[in-house]
Amino acid sequence: MIYLAPLQGFTDFVYRKVYDQVFQEIDAYFVPYISMKNGVVLPKYMKEVLPEHNLQKRVVPQVLVKDSPEMLMLSNLLQRYCYTEINLNLGCPYPMVTNRGKGSGLLPSPEKVKEILTAFFDKYDLQLSVKLRAGLTSVQELEQIVTVLNDFPLKEVILHPRIAKQLYSGEISEEAFQFVADNLKHKLVFNGDIVSVEDYRNRKQQFLVVEDWMLGRGILMNPFLPAEINGCFLPEVEKREKLLKFHTLMLENYLELMDNEGNALNKMHQFWAYFSYNFSNQKKAFKAIKKSKNMMKYKTEVQRLFAQL
Ligand SMILES: Cc1cc2nc3c(=O)[nH]c(=O)nc-3n(C[C@H](O)[C@H](O)[C@H](O)COP(=O)(O)O)c2cc1C
């Protein structure tokens, strides 16, 4: 199976809905994390998990929590929204998050992870998976974390095998992934740097136990990647048509949703950070889009770029 990774600011509910409409190759959509501040969930997070915004076949909301009370409150909200499956974020690497003991900030505290999981499974009959990094400061942290995770009936564990300070670049720790593959009792999903069919094939050969794959930036850059991994390669004319449809629907949805054109334009600029990889000179295409400061200029630029495709 192929899962869409949660990417805050990119794989929002508009992206997930439109992607599903145009490409239909993803088996599960993981929602970027929701979290609490002073006991409340911010509206920007709430709209990401509203049931009417998540009508795809399998949608998994993700929670970012510092302790068991937060875990219970967010699980309660998601249960009320009729989700049957939740993902716990043990991976977010940013200091603003980790310094508050959330995301990969929990990895050096296995007792805290245990407390959160105990509270959840005591109270809820929902399925829970975990999205994990290889550590906050060291891959050694995995040893105790894996022991804790093995004590609970998790649905699966998704591992991005980098430590927090690497953020999203630098070497992936193959040893860390192998360690978890050897010691975890749950199903293990690979995540990280799969941006081509070749990357996928190499990882598949390397980690024979892995059957399910979570892809993030690879899909944002090339929305055909899941289909290609499944052996379906479209002719260029059809690809162009689908990309055009994808773009048109994204723009239509943002325009309908936002209270002014400027905000829709900002969202489209962000979309192009990765979408521009579908055009021959990525940097030049993205620069031209970012320079289009009003909707008329933007539309003209989009037309020009598609005409060259
Ligand atoms: C801009 C950005 C936002 C992200 N937001 C989240 C998030 O909300 N929750 C999460 O678990 N991971 C998040 N991630 C991590 C991705 O889900 C994924 O683990 C990472 O990008 C590596 O996979 P990839 O190489 O296939 O993109 C984010 C990554 C990026 C680059």
The ligand as an SDF file (V2000), in Angstrom:
LIG
                    3D

 31 33  0  0  0  0  0  0  0  0999 V2000
    6.8710   20.9550    5.1940 C   0  0  0  0  0  0  0  0  0  0  0  0
    6.7450   19.6500    5.9180 C   0  0  0  0  0  0  0  0  0  0  0  0
    5.6940   19.4550    6.8260 C   0  0  0  0  0  0  0  0  0  0  0  0
    5.5640   18.2450    7.5210 C   0  0  0  0  0  0  0  0  0  0  0  0
    4.5060   18.0600    8.3950 N   0  0  0  0  0  0  0  0  0  0  0  0
    4.3950   16.8760    9.0590 C   0  0  0  0  0  0  0  0  0  0  0  0
    3.2800   16.6090    9.9480 C   0  0  0  0  0  0  0  0  0  0  0  0
    2.3770   17.4250   10.1500 O   0  0  0  0  0  0  0  0  0  0  0  0
    3.2540   15.4100   10.5820 N   0  0  0  0  0  0  0  0  0  0  0  0
    4.2290   14.4420   10.3800 C   0  0  0  0  0  0  0  0  0  0  0  0
    4.1580   13.3740   10.9620 O   0  0  0  0  0  0  0  0  0  0  0  0
    5.2390   14.6570    9.5280 N   0  0  0  0  0  0  0  0  0  0  0  0
    5.3430   15.8260    8.8590 C   0  0  0  0  0  0  0  0  0  0  0  0
    6.3640   15.9910    7.9730 N   0  0  0  0  0  0  0  0  0  0  0  0
    7.2530   14.8550    7.6580 C   0  0  0  0  0  0  0  0  0  0  0  0
    6.7070   14.0520    6.4710 C   0  0  0  0  0  0  0  0  0  0  0  0
    5.4760   13.4390    6.8050 O   0  0  0  0  0  0  0  0  0  0  0  0
    7.7190   12.9490    6.0610 C   0  0  0  0  0  0  0  0  0  0  0  0
    7.9800   12.1450    7.1740 O   0  0  0  0  0  0  0  0  0  0  0  0
    9.0170   13.5370    5.5380 C   0  0  0  0  0  0  0  0  0  0  0  0
    8.7790   14.5530    4.5850 O   0  0  0  0  0  0  0  0  0  0  0  0
    9.8860   12.4440    4.9020 C   0  0  0  0  0  0  0  0  0  0  0  0
    9.2070   11.7840    3.8630 O   0  0  0  0  0  0  0  0  0  0  0  0
    9.4360   12.1770    2.3040 P   0  0  0  0  0  0  0  0  0  0  0  0
   10.9280   12.1690    2.0960 O   0  0  0  0  0  0  0  0  0  0  0  0
    8.7070   11.1200    1.5350 O   0  0  0  0  0  0  0  0  0  0  0  0
    8.8810   13.5610    2.1160 O   0  0  0  0  0  0  0  0  0  0  0  0
    6.5180   17.2020    7.2970 C   0  0  0  0  0  0  0  0  0  0  0  0
    7.5660   17.4050    6.3900 C   0  0  0  0  0  0  0  0  0  0  0  0
    7.6970   18.5980    5.7020 C   0  0  0  0  0  0  0  0  0  0  0  0
    8.8370   18.7630    4.7350 C   0  0  0  0  0  0  0  0  0  0  0  0
  1  2  1  0
  2  3  1  0
  2 30  2  0
  3  4  2  0
  4  5  1  0
  4 28  1  0
  5  6  2  0
  6  7  1  0
  6 13  1  0
  7  8  2  0
  7  9  1  0
  9 10  1  0
 10 11  2  0
 10 12  1  0
 12 13  2  0
 13 14  1  0
 14 15  1  0
 14 28  1  0
 15 16  1  0
 16 17  1  0
 16 18  1  0
 18 19  1  0
 18 20  1  0
 20 21  1  0
 20 22  1  0
 22 23  1  0
 23 24  1  0
 24 25  2  0
 24 26  1  0
 24 27  1  0
 28 29  2  0
 29 30  1  0
 30 31  1  0
M  END
$$$$
